[in-house]
Amino acid sequence: MIKGAYAVLRIKYPSEMEAEAAYRAIHPETKGILRYRTKVNVSRSGEYLILTFEARDTTALRASINSYLSWITALKNVYDLLKGGG
């Protein structure tokens, strides 16, 4: 366990299907290269995507949260584009 800064983000999606799609897209990022300063766990509960961040300091925590939120925003934009048909 990394000690220092900690945060949990709970993001609600319009449907369980969208939450599952986001989970499947984000989950591999948490299993990739182990980070020295930050650890991230992702889970899903119904319509919610839950991200748990543990970092050595607030700078690393902020950077990690910003990265994941950017990826989630990109996923939503692509999903909305595909859902809208173009």
Sequence and secondary structure as in RCSB ss.txt:
>XXXX:A:sequence
MIKGAYAVLRIKYPSEMEAEAAYRAIHPETKGILRYRTKVNVSRSGEYLILTFEARDTTALRASINSYLSWITAL
KNVYDLLKGGG
>XXXX:A:secstr
   SEEEEEEEE SSHHHHHHHHHHHHHHHHSS  SSEEEEEEEETTEEEEEEEESSHHHHHHHHHHHHHHHHHH
HHHHHHHHHT 
